[in-house]
Amino acid sequence: MLNLNLPTLASSIVKSGATTMATTSTQQCYVHPVVLFSVLDHYLRRNDNQERVIGTLLGVRSEDGRVVEIRSCFAVPHFETEDQVEVDMEHHRSMFALHKKASAREQIVGWYATGSKLSKYAALIQDFYSREAAPFSAVHLVMDTELTDGQLSIKCLQGSPIGAGAHPENCMFLPLPYELQYPDAELTALQAAADSKDSEEGYAVLISDMEQLENSIEELKAMLQRVTAYVQGVCKGEEKPNNVIGKYLMDMLAVVPKIDSKQFSTLFQTHLQDILMVAYLTNLTRAQLNIADQLQRIV
């Protein structure tokens, strides 16, 4: 159990024996949605007398340590009083050792906490996780479970030492830019979960591959119509031009190969015929294997 005490006025005047270590600052964070669901699940399962929960963030870093991808997390039991906070570090180390067996590449990248504002113990906990994540800086993810602005907002922060002394409590949290990263498997699950909110039964029915393809084509068609309307509005003087959007459109059009419409139609039909031939041969092979299996059982 790790006990972190807030320093008194007298002890803060005494020269600290802590040593500072050079850390590489993080400049960009990518957060997987499963991390947010895990933090929210931990908060919903908390004890009745707990106002917030904390845990360890796991992920991978770039070679220079400036880009962090937060992939998973686990809960860490803790207890807070007015004067100190107790963190179960045995549980922290045991869970990390078990996690390394399943995901050897992932390492400790920081910690998370819930609440609308930083706790008075945040700097002390940040100091511990900075040593765990050394020589890189630790990322602090805060989830606003109190829905202050009417939504479940999150913030990514990193600690920056302030003052002349090397005291753990001399820490100022600075915001970090972050993005939610959706792998294909998680994006499909999130879309199904989002569709369930409009259902009276509270669940969503999974659609077939052809229906998914049709929906994707409809979304692509709607985006093309929206972009076409914007470009026409700019040409007519009805829309204010945006240099950033124009650059993105130019980069997008630059990667599109210039193919004649007849040639494109021929290539598409040829590719479609190849796909149908592969599907036919696959079904034929499956039918032959089933027949062979039935005949072998008869014999």
Secondary structure as the mmCIF struct_conf table of DSSP 4:
data_model
#
loop_
_struct_conf.conf_type_id
_struct_conf.id
_struct_conf.beg_label_comp_id
_struct_conf.beg_label_asym_id
_struct_conf.beg_label_seq_id
_struct_conf.end_label_comp_id
_struct_conf.end_label_asym_id
_struct_conf.end_label_seq_id
STRN STRN1 LEU A 2 ASN A 5
HELX_LH_PP_P HELX_LH_PP_P1 LEU A 6 THR A 8
HELX_RH_AL_P HELX_RH_AL_P1 LEU A 9 ILE A 13
BEND BEND1 VAL A 14 VAL A 14
HELX_LH_PP_P HELX_LH_PP_P2 LYS A 15 SER A 16
STRN STRN2 THR A 24 THR A 24
HELX_LH_PP_P HELX_LH_PP_P3 SER A 25 THR A 26
STRN STRN3 GLN A 28 VAL A 31
HELX_RH_AL_P HELX_RH_AL_P2 PRO A 33 LEU A 44
TURN_TY1_P TURN_TY1_P1 ARG A 45 ARG A 45
BEND BEND2 ARG A 46 ARG A 46
TURN_TY1_P TURN_TY1_P2 ASP A 48 ASN A 49
BEND BEND3 GLU A 51 GLU A 51
STRN STRN4 ILE A 54 ARG A 61
TURN_TY1_P TURN_TY1_P3 GLU A 63 ASP A 64
BEND BEND4 GLY A 65 GLY A 65
STRN STRN5 VAL A 67 VAL A 76
STRN STRN6 HIS A 78 GLU A 80
BEND BEND5 GLU A 82 ASP A 83
STRN STRN7 GLN A 84 VAL A 87
HELX_RH_AL_P HELX_RH_AL_P3 MET A 89 ALA A 102
TURN_TY1_P TURN_TY1_P4 ALA A 104 ARG A 105
STRN STRN8 GLN A 107 THR A 114
BEND BEND6 GLY A 115 LYS A 117
TURN_TY1_P TURN_TY1_P5 LYS A 120 TYR A 121
HELX_RH_AL_P HELX_RH_AL_P4 ALA A 122 GLU A 132
BEND BEND7 ALA A 133 ALA A 133
TURN_TY1_P TURN_TY1_P6 ALA A 134 PRO A 135
STRN STRN9 PHE A 136 PHE A 136
HELX_LH_PP_P HELX_LH_PP_P4 SER A 137 ALA A 138
STRN STRN10 VAL A 139 MET A 143
TURN_TY1_P TURN_TY1_P7 THR A 145 GLU A 146
TURN_TY1_P TURN_TY1_P8 THR A 148 ASP A 149
BEND BEND8 GLY A 150 GLN A 151
STRN STRN11 ILE A 154 PRO A 161
BEND BEND9 GLY A 163 GLY A 165
TURN_TY1_P TURN_TY1_P9 PRO A 168 GLU A 169
STRN STRN12 CYS A 171 PRO A 175
STRN STRN13 TYR A 178 LEU A 180
HELX_RH_AL_P HELX_RH_AL_P5 ASP A 184 SER A 196
TURN_TY1_P TURN_TY1_P10 LYS A 197 ASP A 198
BEND BEND10 GLU A 200 GLY A 202
HELX_LH_PP_P HELX_LH_PP_P5 VAL A 205 SER A 208
HELX_RH_AL_P HELX_RH_AL_P6 ASP A 209 LYS A 236
TURN_TY1_P TURN_TY1_P11 GLY A 237 GLY A 237
BEND BEND11 GLU A 238 GLU A 239
HELX_RH_AL_P HELX_RH_AL_P7 ASN A 243 ALA A 254
TURN_TY1_P TURN_TY1_P12 VAL A 255 VAL A 255
BEND BEND12 VAL A 256 VAL A 256
HELX_RH_AL_P HELX_RH_AL_P8 SER A 261 ILE A 298
#
